[in-house]
Amino acid sequence: MPLKNLKDNFADWFDEIIRKADISDNRYPVKGFNILMPTGYEIWERIRTLLDQKFKVTGHKNAYFPLLIPEEFLEMESEHFSGFVPEVAWVTHRGDTPLKRKLALRPTSETCMYYMYSIWIRSHADLPLKMSNWANIIRMDTKNTKPLLRDREFLWNEAHTCHATAEEAEQQVLESMDIYGTLLDELCLSYLTLQRPPQDTFPGAIYSIAFDSPLPDGRILQSGTTHNLGQSFAKVFGIRYLDVDGNTKHVFQTCYGLSTRLIAAIIAIHGDNQGLIIPPRLAPTQIAIIPIHFKKEKKIVNQKAREVTTTLSEHFRVFLDDREQFTPGWKFNEHEMRGVPLRLEIGPRDVVQNQAVLVRRDTREKTTVALPKLPNKIREILDEISSTLLKRAQKLLHESIRDVEDLSHLETLRGFARVNWCGSDTCSETIKEYSSGGEIRGAKHGVSEKPFGQCIVCGKKNVHVVYVAQAY
Amino acid sequence: MPLKNLKDNFADWFDEIIRKADISDNRYPVKGFNILMPTGYEIWERIRTLLDQKFKVTGHKNAYFPLLIPEEFLEMESEHFSGFVPEVAWVTHRGDTPLKRKLALRPTSETCMYYMYSIWIRSHADLPLKMSNWANIIRMDTKNTKPLLRDREFLWNEAHTCHATAEEAEQQVLESMDIYGTLLDELCLSYLTLQRPPQDTFPGAIYSIAFDSPLPDGRILQSGTTHNLGQSFAKVFGIRYLDVDGNTKHVFQTCYGLSTRLIAAIIAIHGDNQGLIIPPRLAPTQIAIIPIHFKKEKKIVNQKAREVTTTLSEHFRVFLDDREQFTPGWKFNEHEMRGVPLRLEIGPRDVVQNQAVLVRRDTREKTTVALPKLPNKIREILDEISSTLLKRAQKLLHESIRDVEDLSHLETLRGFARVNWCGSDTCSETIKEYSSGGEIRGAKHGVSEKPFGQCIVCGKKNVHVVYVAQAY
């Protein structure tokens, strides 16, 4: 049963592949609460390990903060929280007993963490403070839910830092972008780093920068965000420190986060009509080893396949598929569908010639390799697969961007439209209307792009270049 | 400021050390919801890695299951859930909108997981199914909360398995006990494996076995439990499979779990009046390297300390404490308090003689070692520390057990009282009264202990040997 065509039916393809490839199951009877299945979970665990390594060398510390947030915390930060309010799930009872005050399930942990920061931070010696929380997040989104792309419960990492000066906070934003950028490269994902327009900045932040990745259906997925919070939260929560001269000052803060949505990006951007292609660094199985034989050769081929498996297991994540109830052809399809980056076939002739055949998932290219050379050759091919996937993703990004100077051309918006914008709310609203729900995602961070015309709506000349897209 | 005396003030000592050593902070203003601080969290991460390794080789798969459970699921399993009902936190609203049906925050995930199992399991080829869930758990305990020992939110792992036959489920219980037993050995913890009396068996289970560890204050901590569930949940949730002959049958199930409570056991059992002693496998820092010098020797000593740090970092988790604002004596106390298993001192004479001094946290024993021999010697000493900690814990366990034949002797119950019991509820209640809240924790699993008298309450002769203790 072939998968639905990716190009024409992305939504159907996505729903089908995440079920078949053991990524997510949406049959749990609470809307938006889905099971992150073993393959999906293992991908998340590997993302976690990659991020933790980077956090460790940059002085971040993991801790676990509470799920429940008192109502009065949210009221303290009502500006920040007003956006979350309709999505907040409230605990009101313990057994049959009403609680004296209701408690929110965390839609994000600023208030919880910053309350503790105000206790912990006393002097400049306590700064910088960089903490990270791996947690489940609950947002009772009123829009349509969709597994991984829009779950009501998802897993994420949120990092929250405090600094003595505005410059250090600014520096921290750059460090966070460097960390996320390196991580996304390792996941073979492409992205634009866009500074959100003021209308779409995280409430309480000075500015917000997002990693926006285009999916094959022409919509954009936010793969991560980072915010320079300035002192607004520090003032609300009283996060103060004594500087070297004995003066009491408010700290400067940043925060950044990414979630299991990243798995959706990985699946959508790398997958094809045969199924998933999982980047080698994330793949639960990197090599599927498949013995091929007729009855009389079974013993000798299986024996050699086991030897190869033992050797390769020292270097790679290997699965020997010697199940007898399935044909080699069935196994090829199965491991292709599941996105295993490399297949190793070994048959009677290969045993005689002391060799094996490697088949790449991404290009389907076949290579015959002498057994002693396998580990080095495989390492080389896995690296090539990573770089091919990254190049494809970059090509997808590149092709998804086009310059648009005429409002009516926004009507068929796919990917990013690069437009000139005067900065006004009115024109932003008009862009939204014309692009059927598209929105200004922001201007490129750290680059001043030269305008190529007048405001796409009002025709004013004082404009800057922004990217418009429909987002998940 | 010395810590409170462990032996005389265990409760105070525990509260103080978990705060000072960065394990848990209870100043968050929701009762029983505490912060698992970086050192505590890192210990949990290492426990997680150790357990995941054992799960992997025994065919368990991790997945993530939803936090929220529909009320009707709990009603389906009312026998099982009646114990949890007063402790359940209920979500009743999304924003200002009441939900059509209220949703429970998981106090455990049987109902959630078994609903999905009934969808996933179709035939004998789907069995055995062994899944594990790393999750936060909410139980709004009405008793006094206490960080790590009795949190209202805690982190845990729960594994849930399905099997074709009762024998395989029985076998799985043994496998789970082997896994937990090996893990607890690695954590240097001692325990009795006690089969709970029928009065205290997990509702719905055929039998429950717990790992009970005595703490220095004479109370017992349950470090893990495993349950043979038989077919009771399978029948409620309709978890059926087609066997090889085409007959539809209910599966047999087991489940087992352990939580961040384990961290409390590690702290309480290994700690002393100087602070924590963290077993080498779990320690965030295994070796604290402390250069000791007067001003003129500073450069040469620090240089050598950095070299040693670089070499040892390849093999161990090392922290070079070359902070200038603290004296060596202060650093000794600090790293002792934090439980770093090994200290390495290096001074001017050591540089000349190309050596360093190692000081064990557990015995305070000092050894001078030539630098080239350091890695091997350290490996050896860390193993010795592990085995010393385990032996101490076993001694604590051994000394905590005494035979009691007279009810009045239960009044001063500390540790385990070994008693003869007829099995009746009445006598169980009497034991509870006499032991001021102590309870029958069960009989040794897998061993038939010979009675040494008559029922401690009613004097009946048909008795078995059980262990009575006060538990956390």
Boltz contact constraints between the chains, C-beta under 6 A:
constraints:
  - contact:
      token1: [A, 27]
      token2: [B, 119]
      max_distance: 6.0
  - contact:
      token1: [A, 28]
      token2: [B, 66]
      max_distance: 6.0
  - contact:
      token1: [A, 30]
      token2: [B, 68]
      max_distance: 6.0
  - contact:
      token1: [A, 30]
      token2: [B, 70]
      max_distance: 6.0
  - contact:
      token1: [A, 33]
      token2: [B, 66]
      max_distance: 6.0
  - contact:
      token1: [A, 33]
      token2: [B, 68]
      max_distance: 6.0
  - contact:
      token1: [A, 35]
      token2: [B, 65]
      max_distance: 6.0
  - contact:
      token1: [A, 36]
      token2: [B, 64]
      max_distance: 6.0
  - contact:
      token1: [A, 37]
      token2: [B, 63]
      max_distance: 6.0
  - contact:
      token1: [A, 38]
      token2: [B, 61]
      max_distance: 6.0
  - contact:
      token1: [A, 38]
      token2: [B, 63]
      max_distance: 6.0
  - contact:
      token1: [A, 41]
      token2: [B, 62]
      max_distance: 6.0
  - contact:
      token1: [A, 41]
      token2: [B, 63]
      max_distance: 6.0
  - contact:
      token1: [A, 41]
      token2: [B, 64]
      max_distance: 6.0
  - contact:
      token1: [A, 61]
      token2: [B, 38]
      max_distance: 6.0
  - contact:
      token1: [A, 62]
      token2: [B, 41]
      max_distance: 6.0
  - contact:
      token1: [A, 63]
      token2: [B, 37]
      max_distance: 6.0
  - contact:
      token1: [A, 63]
      token2: [B, 38]
      max_distance: 6.0
  - contact:
      token1: [A, 63]
      token2: [B, 41]
      max_distance: 6.0
  - contact:
      token1: [A, 64]
      token2: [B, 36]
      max_distance: 6.0
  - contact:
      token1: [A, 64]
      token2: [B, 41]
      max_distance: 6.0
  - contact:
      token1: [A, 65]
      token2: [B, 35]
      max_distance: 6.0
  - contact:
      token1: [A, 66]
      token2: [B, 28]
      max_distance: 6.0
  - contact:
      token1: [A, 66]
      token2: [B, 33]
      max_distance: 6.0
  - contact:
      token1: [A, 66]
      token2: [B, 153]
      max_distance: 6.0
  - contact:
      token1: [A, 67]
      token2: [B, 136]
      max_distance: 6.0
  - contact:
      token1: [A, 67]
      token2: [B, 153]
      max_distance: 6.0
  - contact:
      token1: [A, 68]
      token2: [B, 30]
      max_distance: 6.0
  - contact:
      token1: [A, 68]
      token2: [B, 33]
      max_distance: 6.0
  - contact:
      token1: [A, 70]
      token2: [B, 30]
      max_distance: 6.0
  - contact:
      token1: [A, 85]
      token2: [B, 95]
      max_distance: 6.0
  - contact:
      token1: [A, 86]
      token2: [B, 95]
      max_distance: 6.0
  - contact:
      token1: [A, 88]
      token2: [B, 95]
      max_distance: 6.0
  - contact:
      token1: [A, 89]
      token2: [B, 91]
      max_distance: 6.0
  - contact:
      token1: [A, 89]
      token2: [B, 94]
      max_distance: 6.0
  - contact:
      token1: [A, 90]
      token2: [B, 93]
      max_distance: 6.0
  - contact:
      token1: [A, 91]
      token2: [B, 89]
      max_distance: 6.0
  - contact:
      token1: [A, 91]
      token2: [B, 91]
      max_distance: 6.0
  - contact:
      token1: [A, 92]
      token2: [B, 92]
      max_distance: 6.0
  - contact:
      token1: [A, 93]
      token2: [B, 90]
      max_distance: 6.0
  - contact:
      token1: [A, 94]
      token2: [B, 89]
      max_distance: 6.0
  - contact:
      token1: [A, 94]
      token2: [B, 140]
      max_distance: 6.0
  - contact:
      token1: [A, 95]
      token2: [B, 85]
      max_distance: 6.0
  - contact:
      token1: [A, 95]
      token2: [B, 86]
      max_distance: 6.0
  - contact:
      token1: [A, 95]
      token2: [B, 88]
      max_distance: 6.0
  - contact:
      token1: [A, 119]
      token2: [B, 27]
      max_distance: 6.0
  - contact:
      token1: [A, 136]
      token2: [B, 67]
      max_distance: 6.0
  - contact:
      token1: [A, 140]
      token2: [B, 94]
      max_distance: 6.0
  - contact:
      token1: [A, 153]
      token2: [B, 66]
      max_distance: 6.0
  - contact:
      token1: [A, 153]
      token2: [B, 67]
      max_distance: 6.0
